[in-house]
Amino acid sequence: MPERAARGPWAALELGNGELAVALLPEKGCDIVEVVDSRTGVDVMLRTPWGFGRPPVAASSSFERWLEAYSGGWQVLLPNGGDAVDDGHGIEWGFHGEAGIAPWRVERHGADSASLATALVSAPLELERDLRLVGRALEIVERVRNAGDAPIDVMWGHHPAFGVPLIEPGAVITTSARTFVADSRAPGAGLAPGARSHWPHAALADGGTIDLSVIPPAAEARAVLGYLTGFERGEYTIANARLGLAATLAWPLELFPSAWFWQELAASPGYPWFGRLYTTAIEPNTTFPGQGIARARAQGGVPLALAAGATREARLVLTLADA
């Protein structure tokens, strides 16, 4: 049976099969906080400078509350992604949504598998998640049900952030996406706001491009926010030749047609990173931009529509392999 060990203030549920070791936090969003490759001993997930954070109760805004509890790793974003918004009925859908900070209950668990579930308060949504280790792969089957009596539009996405040592200068990102869209508000790295470019080259505001497929030298601090679209397959790989390790994430393109591209390479001097974070996250999502469902609608984004009683299911697989 898996162990339940402490990760900061949280009790972690640990899964393992001899090839992969995974830790998740049922009490905090069912976050996947560690994915360790047994061959190399490398944990591919990000760890924030403040470690496993604290229960999200002290902060004055949903943005600060989410960050205080954010330890890195992999979250589900639902019913909202990015800026807090009014749901249209006077209820706030907080920054990155409720699902990633809500407690989940463990329905079943074994040495290499587990099933968990939760129900949200801010929206009439019920979530179920089955996790299973198969060789060096973590398979997640997630179901979202509208338990209410009326249709609802939501943003649904996954927020896997990868960290050191997988993310280091020279690591390479490959994907079938054809287009990179720079964020219109805060693209970073001197990128032209809102510009569409042919991946992996992103247009700079003063002319020229940068190649986003290769992690730059350590002296080149960089922060980027944008979106990948035009996928042939819902998949990308981050490969590190020095480690001989690659991480590939695959997802259903019909549900998540875009992926948010967030990169913070020790570039942002102010709150909350203070130049301390080094990560790359490519995040499958139903909708972009990543600034809340209201702004997404205003810019032509199409949230996921769930009829009353409807259920949608997504299968995501993170596979570690020799680079």
N, C-alpha and C positions, 0 to 999 in steps of 0.2 A: 504494500500500500504506500502511496506517496506520503512524504513527511509534510507537516505544517510547521514551518520555521519562520522566525521573525524577519521582516524586512522593514526596519524602522518601526513605525507604530502599527504596521500591518502584519497579519498572519498570512504567509505565502503558502500556496498550494504548489507542490513540486511534482513534476512528472519526469520520467526518464525511461530510456530503453537501451542504454548502453552506447548509443550513438549520438543521442541528443538529450540535453537536460533543459527543462523549461520551468520557469517559476511565474506564477500569476497571483494577483492580489484580488481575491473575491470581494473583500470588503471595500475595495477602492476601484470600482469601474470594471472589474475583471481584467485589469491591465495585465499585459504580458510583459514582464519586466526583465526577464533573462531568457536568452536562447543561446545555450552554450554548445558548441561543437566539441564532441568528446575527442576527436582525433587531434585537434590543435589546442584545445582548452580555451578557445576564444569565445567570449560572449559578444555577439554581434550587435546587441542593442545599446542605445544611448543611456548613460547615467548622468543626470543633472548634477551640477556642483553641490547642491544641498542634499544629495542622496535620495532617500525615499520619502522626503517631504513630511507632511503632517496632515491630519484630518482637515478637510476644507471647511473650516468654521470661522476662522479669525478675520478674514479679509473683508473689506468694505464693498468690493465689486466682484462680479462673477469672473472677470478676467484675473484679478489677483487671487481669488479663491482657487481657480483652476491651476494657476501656476504654483501656488504654495504646496499643492498636493501632487504636482507633476514631478515624477522621478525619472522621466524618460521612458523608454520602452514603447509599447504599442497600445493605443487606445481606440475605442470605437467612438465616433462622433455622431450624436443623434439626440434630439431632433433638429439640431442646428450646428453649423460650423462657422467659426469666426465670431465676429462681433455679436454681442447680446442684442436681441430684438424683442419687440412685442409680438406675441403670437396672433394678434388681431382681436383678442378677447380680454386684454388687460393683464395677461400673464407673461412674465419675462421668460424667454428661452435664453439661458445664459450662454456665455462664451463657450464655444465648442460643445454645447449641449449638456444634458444631464447624465446621459448613459455612462460617460467616462469618469464620473465621480460617485455614482450611485452604488450602494452595496448590492452585490449579487449573492444569491444563495446557491450552495453546492447541492445539486440534485443527485449526482452520482460521481464516484471517482475510483480509479484504479491506478496501477503503477504507471501506465502510459496513456491514460485517457481520462476525461472528465466531462461532465455536463453541468452547466450553470444556467441560471435564469434570473430575471429581474423584471419589475414593472415600474414605469416612470410615473412621476407625479405631475410634471409640467405638461405632459401630453399623454393621451390614452394608449400608450404603446407598451406591449409586452415583448420581451426579448428572451430568446433561448440561444445557447451556444454550446456546441459539442466540439471538444478538442481531442485530437488523436495524434500520436507520434507513429510515424511509419518510416523506419530507417532514419535517415537524416532530414526528414521532412516533418513539419508541423502542419496538420490539416485542421482548419476551422470551418465548421458549418454553422452559420448564424441565421436565425429566423427572427423577423420583425413582424408583429401582428398589430393591426389597428383594432383595439378592443372597444373603441368608442362606437357611437351610433351615427356618426357623420364622417364624410370623407376628410382626409387630412393630407396636407403637403408637408414633406420633411426634407431635410438634407441628411443623408446617411453616408458616412465615410469611415475609412480606417486610417489611423495616424501612426504608422510604424516609423520610428526614428532610429537610425543606425549611428553607432558611435565608434570611437577609437577602441581597438586598433584597426577594425575593418575599414573605417573611414580615415584615410591618411593620404598625404600627397602621392599621386600616381595611381590611386585606385580609379577604376574605370566603370562608368555606367553605360549599359547597353539596353536599348528598348526599341520596340517597333513603332513608337509614337513618331508622327511626322512633323508635328507643330508644337512649338513652345510659345505660350502667350505670357508676356510679362504682366505682373500685377499692375493695375492702373493707378494704385495709390502708393504703394511702397515696394517697388520691384527690387531696389537695392542694386549694388555693384555697378552703378552708372548706367543701368539699362533704361531704354526708352519706355516710359510707362505705357502699358497697353499694347505694345508692339507685338506683332505675330512674326515669328521667325521659323525657319526650317531647322528642326532639331538636328544636331546639338548646338547649333550656333545661335546665340541670342544677340539681338541688335542693341548697340549702345546708343545713348542719346546724342553723343557727339560724333557718331559715325563709327564704322567698324563693328566687330562682333567679338564675343568671347565664347569659348568652347566649354559648355556645361557638362560634357561627358567625362571629363578628367578632373579629379581633385587637384587643385593647383598647389604649387610649392608653399611651404609653411609661411614664407615671408609675404604671401599674397592673401591677406585676410579678406574674406568675402562673405556677404550676406545676400541671399537671393530669395525672392518670392515670385512664383509664377505657376503655370499650369500646362500640363502635357495633354495633347488631344490628338485625334487622328490615329488612334492605335489600330494596328492590324490584329494584334493579340493583346489581351489584358495581362501584361507581363513586363518585368524588367529584372536586370541582374546587376549587382554591384560586385565587382571582382577585385581582389587584392592579390597581385602576383607574388609579392614578398611573403605573404602568409600562405600562399597556395590555397586560398579559400574564396569561395563565391557564394553570395546569397541571392536567391531568385524568389520573387514574389509573383504569384499568379492569382488572377481574380476574374469574375464573370463580367465581361465587357458590356453586356446588355444592361446590367444594373449600374455599373460604375464606368461610364464612358470616358471620364477624365481622371487625371491624377494631379493633385497639388504637388508642386516642387518647392520644398523649403530647405534652404541651406544656410547654416550659420557656422562659419569657419573663423571663430574668434574675432569677429568683425564689429559687433555692436557694443559700444562702450557704456551705454546706460542700462537702466532697469529693463529687463530682469537679468540680462546675461553678463553685463560688465566685462565683456571680452573673454568670458570663461567657457563658452559653449563651443563644441566642435562636433557638428552633426550634419547629416544629410537625410532628409525624409522625402519619400515619394509616396503619396497618399491617395489611393483609389477613392473616388467620391462620385456621388450622383450629380454633383452640381459645382460650378465655380462662378465667380470668384469666391475666395475664402474669407468673406467679410460679413457673414450673416445671410440668412435666407432672404431678407428684404432687399438687400443690395444685389444679391444674385438675381432675383426676379427683375429688378430695375435695369440690370445690364443684359437681360435676355437669357439668363440661366433658367433651366427647367428643373425645379425640385421634383422629387419622387412623389407621385400621387398614390395614396393608399385609400381604397374604398373601405367603408365600414365593414369590419370583420375580415378584411383581406390580410393575407400573409405573404411576405416575400422572403426568399431564401437565397443566401449567398454562400459560396464555397471558396475560401481563400487558402492557398498553400504556400508556406515559406519553406524553401528547400536549401540546405547547405550542401555544397559540393566542392570537390577539388578544383581550384582555378586552373 
